[in-house]
Amino acid sequence: MINTLKQKNPNISLYSVDSDEFKTFGKVITGLDTAEIIKAAEKISRPADGSAYTPSEESFEKLSVAEEIKNKFFGTLPTQIGYCQGHNSFLNGAEWHMSSEINIAVTPLVLILGHIWDIENGKIDSSSFKAFYLPCGTVAEIYATTLHFCPCEVENSGFGCVVGLPLDTNKPLDNAVGEPLLFRKNKWLIAHTENKALTDKGVIPGITGENFKINY
């Protein structure tokens, strides 16, 4: 799969999540039993078009792996285990949090990632981003300094990704705080200049250059 993706996407740097290039973006987690949570995720209906994100999925949070994620990766802080799934092929935007994010690939997928330190004056060129292929079952910690957004599908049936974050991340702000890039609680966000859906919502168009599409 990785070789096919590289051949079909020569315009973007694309690597395996196990490569050295991933080390500044995050790390692969081993030893976490994800069988139950992947089984639970597979029962959730996938949108026919577009993507959907649920910050907190009750069926996930009842599982023992949810407690393990809370203790091992969030230092026992209140944690939410949610689900992002559906259809997407484009970079489109980039978000970041003041915390790591745990991703569990329910399907094979691609993450397009950047570094927060490459943003200058609220702008970043898409050439600074790299793409990483995650096989089904991969668990990855995405660092707080990593720009990321909706996963990209590599199958016609779409993608599924379990998402672990501190409680209330991505929920609406209670009030404006004068921080223009803060879009939701613990969620800073910039849009690609071509992404009208986000800019119409008031997201600042901070990503220039090609809006990469992952072909498969």
C-alpha positions in Angstrom: 0.0 0.0 0.0 2.7 2.5 0.9 4.5 2.0 -2.4 1.3 2.4 -4.3 0.5 5.6 -2.5 4.0 7.0 -3.1 3.6 6.3 -6.9 0.2 7.9 -7.0 1.2 11.0 -5.0 4.5 12.2 -6.3 3.7 15.8 -5.4 3.8 15.3 -1.6 6.5 13.7 0.7 4.8 10.5 1.8 6.3 8.1 4.4 5.4 5.1 6.6 4.5 6.1 10.1 7.3 3.8 11.2 9.9 5.9 9.4 12.4 8.2 11.0 10.6 11.2 9.4 7.7 10.7 11.8 9.8 11.2 14.9 9.3 14.9 15.2 5.6 14.6 14.6 4.7 11.8 17.0 5.5 8.2 17.9 4.0 4.8 17.3 2.5 3.2 20.5 2.9 -0.5 21.0 1.4 -2.8 23.6 -2.1 -1.3 23.6 -4.8 -3.8 23.0 -7.1 -2.1 20.6 -9.2 -5.1 19.4 -12.3 -4.2 21.4 -12.3 -0.5 20.5 -11.8 -1.2 16.8 -14.7 -3.7 16.9 -16.9 -1.1 18.6 -15.9 1.5 16.0 -16.7 -0.8 13.1 -20.4 -1.0 14.4 -20.8 2.8 13.8 -22.3 3.7 10.5 -20.0 5.7 8.3 -21.3 8.8 6.5 -21.9 8.3 2.7 -20.3 11.7 2.0 -18.0 13.9 4.0 -16.7 13.2 7.4 -18.1 13.2 10.9 -16.4 13.7 14.3 -17.8 12.8 17.7 -15.5 14.1 20.6 -16.8 11.6 23.1 -18.2 8.1 22.1 -19.8 6.3 25.0 -19.3 2.8 23.7 -15.5 3.5 23.5 -15.3 5.1 27.0 -16.8 2.1 28.7 -13.9 -0.1 27.5 -10.8 -0.8 29.7 -8.5 0.6 27.0 -10.1 4.0 27.6 -8.9 4.0 31.2 -5.4 2.8 30.0 -5.2 5.7 27.5 -6.2 8.2 30.3 -3.6 6.9 32.7 -0.7 6.3 30.3 -1.0 9.2 28.0 -2.9 11.9 29.8 -1.6 11.4 33.3 -5.0 10.5 34.8 -6.6 13.7 33.7 -10.2 13.5 32.5 -10.1 12.2 29.0 -12.5 11.8 26.0 -12.3 9.1 23.5 -14.1 10.0 20.3 -14.3 9.0 16.6 -13.5 10.7 13.3 -14.7 8.8 10.2 -16.1 9.2 6.7 -14.6 10.4 3.5 -11.8 12.9 2.9 -8.8 13.2 0.6 -7.6 16.8 1.0 -5.3 18.7 3.4 -7.9 21.4 3.7 -6.7 22.8 7.1 -4.6 22.3 10.1 -5.4 22.3 13.8 -3.3 21.8 17.0 -3.9 21.4 20.7 -1.9 22.2 23.9 -1.7 18.4 24.4 -0.9 15.2 22.5 -3.6 13.4 20.7 -3.9 9.6 20.5 -5.0 8.2 17.2 -6.1 4.6 16.6 -6.4 3.7 12.9 -9.6 1.6 12.6 -9.0 1.5 8.8 -5.7 2.2 6.9 -5.4 5.9 6.5 -3.1 8.8 5.7 -2.3 11.8 8.0 -1.0 15.0 6.5 1.1 16.6 9.2 3.1 19.8 9.7 5.0 21.6 12.5 3.6 24.5 14.5 7.0 26.2 14.4 6.7 26.6 10.6 3.8 29.0 11.0 5.0 32.6 10.6 2.7 35.5 11.0 -0.3 33.2 10.9 0.8 31.6 7.6 2.3 28.4 6.4 3.0 27.0 2.9 1.7 23.5 2.3 5.1 22.4 1.1 6.1 22.2 4.8 3.7 19.3 5.3 4.4 15.6 5.0 2.0 12.7 4.7 2.2 9.5 6.7 0.5 6.1 6.1 -1.0 4.3 9.1 -2.0 0.6 8.6 -5.2 -0.5 10.2 -4.6 -1.0 14.0 -1.8 1.5 14.3 -1.8 3.5 17.5 0.0 6.8 17.2 0.6 9.7 19.6 0.4 13.0 17.7 2.5 15.6 19.5 1.0 19.0 20.7 3.5 20.7 18.3 2.1 18.8 15.3 -0.4 20.4 12.8 -3.0 17.8 11.8 -6.5 17.6 10.5 -9.1 15.1 9.1 -7.4 11.8 8.1 -7.4 10.9 4.4 -9.0 7.7 3.1 -7.1 5.1 1.1 -10.1 2.9 0.4 -13.4 3.6 -1.4 -15.2 2.7 1.9 -13.6 5.7 3.7 -11.6 6.0 6.9 -12.1 5.5 10.6 -9.9 6.9 13.4 -10.4 6.8 17.1 -9.3 10.0 18.8 -8.2 10.4 22.4 -7.9 13.9 23.9 -8.3 15.8 27.2 -11.9 16.2 28.2 -13.9 19.0 26.4 -11.3 19.4 23.6 -13.0 20.5 20.3 -16.2 21.5 22.1 -17.6 25.1 21.4 -16.1 27.9 23.3 -18.2 29.3 26.2 -17.3 32.9 25.1 -14.9 34.8 22.9 -11.4 35.2 24.4 -9.7 37.4 21.8 -7.6 34.7 20.4 -8.3 34.7 16.6 -6.9 31.2 15.9 -8.7 29.5 18.8 -11.7 27.9 17.1 -12.9 25.5 19.8 -11.8 24.5 23.3 -8.1 23.5 23.1 -8.4 23.6 19.3 -6.4 26.2 17.3 -7.3 26.1 13.6 -6.2 27.6 10.3 -7.8 26.8 6.9 -6.3 26.3 3.5 -7.0 29.4 1.3 -9.1 27.2 -1.0 -11.3 25.8 1.8 -14.4 28.0 1.6 -16.3 25.8 4.0 -14.0 26.7 6.8 -13.3 30.3 5.9 -17.1 31.0 5.7 -17.2 29.9 9.4 -14.6 32.5 10.3 -11.5 30.3 10.2 -8.4 32.3 9.2 -7.0 31.2 5.8 -3.5 30.5 6.9 -2.3 27.7 4.6 -1.1 28.7 1.1 0.2 26.5 -1.7 -1.2 23.3 -3.1 -4.2 21.9 -1.2 -2.8 18.3 -1.4 -5.1 15.5 -2.4 -4.2 11.9 -1.5 -4.8 9.6 -4.4 -5.1 5.9 -4.0 
